Amino acid sequence: MQGSPEQRTNPTASARGGLPSAWRGPERRRPASGVLRVAAVGDFHCGIGDVGLFRDTFTEANVKADVLVLAGDMTRRGELAEFKVVAGELADVKIPVVGVLGNHDYESGQVAEGVAELTSRGIHLLDGDGFQLLDQVGFAGVKGYMGGFGRGTLTAFGEPETKAFVGATIAQVQALERALRRLSTPIRIAVTHYAPILATVLGEPEIIHPYLGSDRLAEPLDRYGCTVAFHGHAHSGTFSGRTTGGVPVFNVSLPLLRRDDPTRSFFVYEIQLPPVATPVGGESASAPGISSASASASASATRAAAGGPPPGAD
């Protein structure tokens, strides 16, 4: 196969023509309200026969949010025909769409073709990449992987097969860390498919917890002061939780969202953007020197005003 090392190992990079690991979309205006509304959902599992099933509900995001996040498992078996259905369901979404793939999206071995289909429709798929939405807001995403939580975490000891399994998880953690590090924005939003904390898989049978994620993924979230993280995969898990460092994490798996409200199509999280400075000339500009801590404080204020988690509603 031709292409750069990144293209050979990263289907999303290959489909994008090998764009750098931190890339940004077209210039976009800061929301006039100063509040960024992030709609998020995963695990909607489009099949070939699902044409039209989600189109109207996804279109609602144009009114209710400023960006739409997809937390993986967009298809049932990862067939190209299913990726085409997903692209069609998102055709009327006018706000930016950012997402990651899930395990189902890999099943048929047509990832590169599927990613090419989605990215050609303007969907920003992340796999160890950073995407800058606004001067103050960036996204970092990976699929993530299994491995377990706390004392139940699998370690790289023993057989080569065990080491390879753990190595796959660590590779995803390192990819997420690189993506977050390359973002220069004060607000960093993380997207994974697999869960980064135990709290949001609780409700699933305990015996399968190790297959639903790994808290190794939480380490970069805390290290880089993420404002919020979204994941899917755990259909019967718990809606919200926090990392040990206090980063809010939301399980936005569609079956879970619809457990309490069958009409719900996505979750909306609101983030108070840092203030902008007004220079002598009178034109607004991004305030210099805003730190990740400042952005986190602004987001915390938004959550407090909403009465704590859940901090938003669709």
NUTOR-160816 format. One record per residue (C-alpha): residue in one letter; x, y, z; residue number from 0. Coordinates in steps of 0.25 Angstrom, whole numbers, plus 5000, padded with zeros to 4 digits. Layout:
BEGIN
A, X, Y, Z, NUM .
...
This chain:
BEGIN
M, 5000, 5000, 5000, 0 .
Q, 5005, 5014, 4996, 1 .
G, 5005, 5026, 5006, 2 .
S, 5011, 5031, 5018, 3 .
P, 5013, 5023, 5031, 4 .
E, 5001, 5030, 5037, 5 .
Q, 4992, 5027, 5024, 6 .
R, 4996, 5012, 5025, 7 .
T, 4992, 5011, 5039, 8 .
N, 4981, 5021, 5041, 9 .
P, 4969, 5019, 5031, 10 .
T, 4963, 5033, 5035, 11 .
A, 4976, 5039, 5031, 12 .
S, 4977, 5032, 5018, 13 .
A, 4963, 5036, 5014, 14 .
R, 4966, 5050, 5017, 15 .
G, 4979, 5050, 5009, 16 .
G, 4988, 5049, 5021, 17 .
L, 4984, 5062, 5028, 18 .
P, 4992, 5066, 5040, 19 .
S, 4989, 5061, 5054, 20 .
A, 4983, 5075, 5058, 21 .
W, 4975, 5081, 5047, 22 .
R, 4964, 5091, 5047, 23 .
G, 4951, 5093, 5039, 24 .
P, 4946, 5106, 5032, 25 .
E, 4946, 5118, 5040, 26 .
R, 4933, 5119, 5049, 27 .
R, 4927, 5130, 5057, 28 .
R, 4926, 5129, 5072, 29 .
P, 4912, 5126, 5077, 30 .
A, 4906, 5140, 5080, 31 .
S, 4901, 5135, 5093, 32 .
G, 4915, 5131, 5097, 33 .
V, 4910, 5117, 5100, 34 .
L, 4915, 5105, 5091, 35 .
R, 4904, 5094, 5090, 36 .
V, 4909, 5081, 5087, 37 .
A, 4900, 5070, 5083, 38 .
A, 4905, 5056, 5085, 39 .
V, 4900, 5042, 5082, 40 .
G, 4906, 5028, 5079, 41 .
D, 4902, 5014, 5075, 42 .
F, 4890, 5017, 5066, 43 .
H, 4895, 5005, 5057, 44 .
C, 4889, 5008, 5043, 45 .
G, 4886, 4996, 5035, 46 .
I, 4883, 4996, 5020, 47 .
G, 4868, 4996, 5022, 48 .
D, 4869, 5009, 5032, 49 .
V, 4868, 5019, 5021, 50 .
G, 4861, 5031, 5026, 51 .
L, 4860, 5026, 5041, 52 .
F, 4869, 5036, 5047, 53 .
R, 4869, 5047, 5036, 54 .
D, 4858, 5056, 5043, 55 .
T, 4864, 5055, 5057, 56 .
F, 4878, 5058, 5053, 57 .
T, 4873, 5070, 5046, 58 .
E, 4868, 5075, 5059, 59 .
A, 4882, 5077, 5063, 60 .
N, 4883, 5089, 5054, 61 .
V, 4874, 5097, 5063, 62 .
K, 4878, 5091, 5077, 63 .
A, 4893, 5090, 5076, 64 .
D, 4905, 5097, 5069, 65 .
V, 4913, 5084, 5067, 66 .
L, 4909, 5069, 5066, 67 .
V, 4918, 5058, 5072, 68 .
L, 4916, 5043, 5068, 69 .
A, 4922, 5034, 5078, 70 .
G, 4924, 5022, 5069, 71 .
D, 4916, 5009, 5064, 72 .
M, 4909, 5017, 5054, 73 .
T, 4907, 5004, 5046, 74 .
R, 4902, 4990, 5049, 75 .
R, 4913, 4982, 5042, 76 .
G, 4922, 4993, 5036, 77 .
E, 4918, 4990, 5022, 78 .
L, 4920, 5001, 5011, 79 .
A, 4905, 5001, 5008, 80 .
E, 4903, 5004, 5023, 81 .
F, 4913, 5016, 5023, 82 .
K, 4905, 5021, 5011, 83 .
V, 4892, 5021, 5019, 84 .
V, 4899, 5028, 5031, 85 .
A, 4904, 5039, 5021, 86 .
G, 4890, 5040, 5016, 87 .
E, 4884, 5041, 5030, 88 .
L, 4893, 5053, 5033, 89 .
A, 4891, 5060, 5019, 90 .
D, 4882, 5071, 5025, 91 .
V, 4891, 5074, 5037, 92 .
K, 4897, 5088, 5034, 93 .
I, 4905, 5089, 5047, 94 .
P, 4919, 5082, 5048, 95 .
V, 4919, 5067, 5050, 96 .
V, 4931, 5061, 5058, 97 .
G, 4932, 5047, 5062, 98 .
V, 4940, 5034, 5064, 99 .
L, 4937, 5019, 5059, 100 .
G, 4933, 5008, 5068, 101 .
N, 4935, 4993, 5068, 102 .
H, 4923, 4990, 5059, 103 .
D, 4929, 5000, 5049, 104 .
Y, 4941, 4991, 5047, 105 .
E, 4934, 4977, 5046, 106 .
S, 4933, 4976, 5030, 107 .
G, 4947, 4981, 5028, 108 .
Q, 4942, 4993, 5020, 109 .
V, 4947, 5004, 5029, 110 .
A, 4955, 5011, 5019, 111 .
E, 4944, 5011, 5009, 112 .
G, 4934, 5015, 5019, 113 .
V, 4942, 5026, 5025, 114 .
A, 4944, 5032, 5011, 115 .
E, 4929, 5032, 5009, 116 .
L, 4927, 5040, 5022, 117 .
T, 4938, 5049, 5020, 118 .
S, 4934, 5053, 5006, 119 .
R, 4921, 5058, 5012, 120 .
G, 4929, 5067, 5021, 121 .
I, 4928, 5058, 5034, 122 .
H, 4941, 5060, 5042, 123 .
L, 4945, 5046, 5047, 124 .
L, 4956, 5046, 5058, 125 .
D, 4966, 5034, 5060, 126 .
G, 4977, 5040, 5068, 127 .
D, 4974, 5054, 5062, 128 .
G, 4971, 5068, 5067, 129 .
F, 4960, 5076, 5061, 130 .
Q, 4959, 5091, 5064, 131 .
L, 4945, 5096, 5063, 132 .
L, 4947, 5110, 5068, 133 .
D, 4959, 5118, 5073, 134 .
Q, 4955, 5114, 5087, 135 .
V, 4950, 5100, 5085, 136 .
G, 4956, 5087, 5080, 137 .
F, 4953, 5072, 5079, 138 .
A, 4962, 5060, 5081, 139 .
G, 4957, 5046, 5078, 140 .
V, 4960, 5031, 5077, 141 .
K, 4952, 5019, 5077, 142 .
G, 4958, 5014, 5090, 143 .
Y, 4959, 4999, 5093, 144 .
M, 4956, 4989, 5104, 145 .
G, 4965, 4986, 5116, 146 .
G, 4957, 4987, 5129, 147 .
F, 4956, 4997, 5141, 148 .
G, 4963, 4999, 5154, 149 .
R, 4969, 4986, 5160, 150 .
G, 4962, 4978, 5149, 151 .
T, 4971, 4985, 5138, 152 .
L, 4978, 4975, 5130, 153 .
T, 4994, 4976, 5130, 154 .
A, 5004, 4973, 5119, 155 .
F, 5010, 4961, 5126, 156 .
G, 5011, 4947, 5121, 157 .
E, 5008, 4942, 5107, 158 .
P, 5011, 4950, 5095, 159 .
E, 4996, 4950, 5092, 160 .
T, 4993, 4957, 5105, 161 .
K, 5004, 4967, 5103, 162 .
A, 4998, 4970, 5089, 163 .
F, 4984, 4972, 5094, 164 .
V, 4989, 4982, 5105, 165 .
G, 4998, 4988, 5095, 166 .
A, 4986, 4991, 5086, 167 .
T, 4979, 4999, 5098, 168 .
I, 4992, 5006, 5101, 169 .
A, 4993, 5010, 5087, 170 .
Q, 4979, 5017, 5087, 171 .
V, 4983, 5024, 5100, 172 .
Q, 4995, 5029, 5094, 173 .
A, 4988, 5034, 5081, 174 .
L, 4978, 5041, 5090, 175 .
E, 4989, 5048, 5098, 176 .
R, 4996, 5052, 5085, 177 .
A, 4983, 5058, 5080, 178 .
L, 4980, 5066, 5092, 179 .
R, 4994, 5071, 5094, 180 .
R, 4994, 5076, 5080, 181 .
L, 4982, 5085, 5082, 182 .
S, 4985, 5099, 5086, 183 .
T, 4970, 5102, 5090, 184 .
P, 4967, 5105, 5104, 185 .
I, 4954, 5096, 5103, 186 .
R, 4958, 5082, 5100, 187 .
I, 4946, 5072, 5097, 188 .
A, 4950, 5057, 5096, 189 .
V, 4942, 5047, 5088, 190 .
T, 4943, 5032, 5089, 191 .
H, 4935, 5019, 5087, 192 .
Y, 4940, 5011, 5098, 193 .
A, 4937, 5016, 5112, 194 .
P, 4949, 5023, 5120, 195 .
I, 4943, 5021, 5134, 196 .
L, 4936, 5010, 5141, 197 .
A, 4924, 5019, 5146, 198 .
T, 4918, 5020, 5132, 199 .
V, 4918, 5005, 5129, 200 .
L, 4911, 5001, 5143, 201 .
G, 4898, 4995, 5139, 202 .
E, 4904, 4985, 5129, 203 .
P, 4907, 4971, 5134, 204 .
E, 4919, 4972, 5143, 205 .
I, 4926, 4960, 5135, 206 .
I, 4927, 4969, 5122, 207 .
H, 4932, 4981, 5129, 208 .
P, 4946, 4979, 5124, 209 .
Y, 4941, 4978, 5109, 210 .
L, 4934, 4992, 5110, 211 .
G, 4946, 5001, 5112, 212 .
S, 4958, 5004, 5120, 213 .
D, 4961, 5015, 5130, 214 .
R, 4975, 5016, 5124, 215 .
L, 4967, 5025, 5114, 216 .
A, 4964, 5035, 5126, 217 .
E, 4978, 5038, 5129, 218 .
P, 4980, 5048, 5117, 219 .
L, 4967, 5054, 5120, 220 .
D, 4971, 5058, 5134, 221 .
R, 4986, 5062, 5129, 222 .
Y, 4981, 5071, 5119, 223 .
G, 4969, 5077, 5127, 224 .
C, 4958, 5073, 5117, 225 .
T, 4945, 5081, 5119, 226 .
V, 4936, 5069, 5116, 227 .
A, 4937, 5055, 5109, 228 .
F, 4927, 5046, 5102, 229 .
H, 4926, 5032, 5099, 230 .
G, 4917, 5021, 5095, 231 .
H, 4918, 5005, 5094, 232 .
A, 4911, 5002, 5108, 233 .
H, 4896, 5002, 5104, 234 .
S, 4892, 4998, 5118, 235 .
G, 4902, 5006, 5125, 236 .
T, 4900, 5019, 5133, 237 .
F, 4898, 5033, 5127, 238 .
S, 4909, 5041, 5134, 239 .
G, 4921, 5040, 5143, 240 .
R, 4934, 5047, 5145, 241 .
T, 4949, 5044, 5144, 242 .
T, 4957, 5044, 5157, 243 .
G, 4962, 5058, 5153, 244 .
G, 4947, 5063, 5152, 245 .
V, 4945, 5063, 5137, 246 .
P, 4931, 5060, 5134, 247 .
V, 4928, 5048, 5125, 248 .
F, 4915, 5045, 5118, 249 .
N, 4911, 5031, 5112, 250 .
V, 4903, 5036, 5100, 251 .
S, 4899, 5022, 5094, 252 .
L, 4886, 5024, 5088, 253 .
P, 4879, 5012, 5094, 254 .
L, 4883, 5018, 5108, 255 .
L, 4878, 5031, 5104, 256 .
R, 4865, 5025, 5100, 257 .
R, 4863, 5017, 5113, 258 .
D, 4857, 5029, 5120, 259 .
D, 4852, 5036, 5108, 260 .
P, 4848, 5028, 5096, 261 .
T, 4848, 5041, 5087, 262 .
R, 4862, 5045, 5090, 263 .
S, 4872, 5046, 5079, 264 .
F, 4884, 5052, 5085, 265 .
F, 4889, 5059, 5098, 266 .
V, 4892, 5074, 5098, 267 .
Y, 4903, 5079, 5107, 268 .
E, 4906, 5094, 5108, 269 .
I, 4919, 5100, 5110, 270 .
Q, 4921, 5114, 5114, 271 .
L, 4932, 5120, 5105, 272 .
P, 4943, 5128, 5111, 273 .
P, 4941, 5143, 5109, 274 .
V, 4947, 5151, 5098, 275 .
A, 4955, 5163, 5099, 276 .
T, 4951, 5176, 5092, 277 .
P, 4964, 5183, 5087, 278 .
V, 4965, 5198, 5085, 279 .
G, 4960, 5197, 5071, 280 .
G, 4947, 5192, 5076, 281 .
E, 4947, 5179, 5069, 282 .
S, 4946, 5166, 5077, 283 .
A, 4957, 5157, 5078, 284 .
S, 4961, 5144, 5086, 285 .
A, 4966, 5148, 5100, 286 .
P, 4981, 5145, 5100, 287 .
G, 4986, 5136, 5111, 288 .
I, 4974, 5128, 5114, 289 .
S, 4978, 5115, 5121, 290 .
S, 4971, 5101, 5121, 291 .
A, 4968, 5104, 5135, 292 .
S, 4961, 5116, 5132, 293 .
A, 4953, 5109, 5121, 294 .
S, 4950, 5098, 5131, 295 .
A, 4945, 5108, 5141, 296 .
S, 4936, 5114, 5131, 297 .
A, 4930, 5101, 5128, 298 .
S, 4928, 5098, 5143, 299 .
A, 4920, 5111, 5144, 300 .
T, 4911, 5106, 5133, 301 .
R, 4909, 5092, 5140, 302 .
A, 4906, 5099, 5153, 303 .
A, 4896, 5108, 5147, 304 .
A, 4889, 5096, 5142, 305 .
G, 4889, 5090, 5155, 306 .
G, 4900, 5080, 5153, 307 .
P, 4900, 5067, 5144, 308 .
P, 4893, 5066, 5135, 309 .
P, 4897, 5080, 5131, 310 .
G, 4889, 5081, 5118, 311 .
A, 4877, 5075, 5112, 312 .
D, 4873, 5072, 5098, 313 .
